[in-house]
Amino acid sequence: MDKKTLLGLLIIGVILFGFSWYNGKQQKELMREQTRLDSIAASQLPQPEISTPDSLRADSSVTVAGAEADSARQAQAAEALAQHIGATLYGATQGEERRFTYANDLLKITFSNKGGRVASVELSKYKTYTGEPLELFPDTSSRFNLSFFLRKGYGDAQINTSDYYFTPILPASTDFTADESSKEIIMRLKVDSASWIDYVYTLHSDSYRVDFDIRFHEMQNLLTPTQTDMEIAWQNAGPQNEKGFDNENNYTTIAYNYPGQDGIEELGISKESKSETLNTKIKWVAFKQQFFSSILIAENEFQNGAIGYSTYPATDHYIKMFHTQLSVAYTPQTEQYDFSFYFGPNKFSVLKQYADLHLQKLIPLGGWIIGWVNRWLVIPTFDFLGNYISNYGLIILLLTIFIKILI
């Protein structure tokens, strides 16, 4: 090796080292400034008043007679509620939570009859840094709620489906047989003897995408005709899957897409809480972690919404609690809403399968030149090595050596 080659390699090394040092310094400065701005914004928000309910205050004068009076009041309240929303719907407020797990080659999904929700998701082909099964979000954190109003005969009652126990209508087997391509899991909320709401989940044998339809059966005469929309609230918590909390947190946020746009928007990074109101239509919302995402997709679009997250302490083994509230248009003629979930990896080749939704934009490829190199060189090489090597750290090391050899 001659002196010119050695000098060239030395210069390349200095440039790479200098760029890495400068980029890291800039990133830290940006994070400090963002944290300062978030703290200022948080301090300017009105603080909620916290009051202790009477039932939780210590009172030495409580007697057996007082307890009996409370029980009588509760019974009266229950009877009034039953008259308010009807005996059938009131019956759905009573029950015991049950869970049902179904799996394909990629996912293991647990459904709950409480709220008819997806309770938790486990990705079969991935592990955490400790070698444990990778849970996308835990049962204890997940919530899904559809909010609407019943007609005057029901006192214009506001119904939140997360408060009710659904009746499951389930496939015979939990696993896919050789000739099965999909399974349909139905969670039914009966409003009266002839009317109900179905949450219909369709799990496919080889897909991270789960179809989700909300169907109304004979509900037109029960729903308040003057309401113009319905509200959907969705939340879950992102566990810490990698060893470095700060690094994983730097890639964890909420992203969303406007209908007809090929790009995405992000809420941004923060070590505290952050939220945003979206006053325009939205195609999908993603709870994006460093390597995995949970995405709620509308077949048409959401009318508007609000998104936000709060960050856990580094010792809690979670990164962020995500939440979103989305509005969908309603008319008395509405019989069904078509949605879908994506529960899976932020892997370019997988997300590219949904090119019409632009989910691949969740992966930051960089500017024009860097993006081209990442898409056509780095990602294919990474995927190729991933077929033979399960350790991502080793893959990244080999990929770095390969790129430096090319340079």
RAQUI-V25230 format. One record per run of one state. SS is the DSSP state (H for helix, E for strand, C for the rest). FROM is the first residue (numbers start at 1). LEN is the number of residues. Records with the same first field share a line. If there is no record, write none. Layout:
BEGIN
SS->FROM-LEN ; FROM-LEN
END
This chain:
BEGIN
C->1-2 ; 45-9 ; 57-7 ; 86-1 ; 92-7 ; 104-3 ; 113-1 ; 115-3 ; 128-5 ; 138-1 ; 142-1 ; 151-1 ; 155-3 ; 164-1 ; 166-1 ; 170-5 ; 176-6 ; 193-2 ; 205-4 ; 218-5 ; 224-5 ; 240-5 ; 250-3 ; 258-7 ; 267-6 ; 279-3 ; 289-3 ; 303-1 ; 312-6 ; 330-6 ; 346-2 ; 358-1 ; 363-5 ; 387-5 ; 407-1
H->3-42 ; 54-3 ; 64-22 ; 87-5 ; 139-3 ; 152-3 ; 161-3 ; 245-5 ; 348-10 ; 359-4 ; 368-19 ; 392-15
E->99-5 ; 107-6 ; 114-1 ; 118-10 ; 133-5 ; 143-8 ; 158-3 ; 165-1 ; 167-3 ; 175-1 ; 182-11 ; 195-10 ; 209-9 ; 223-1 ; 229-11 ; 253-5 ; 265-2 ; 273-6 ; 282-7 ; 292-11 ; 304-8 ; 318-12 ; 336-10
END
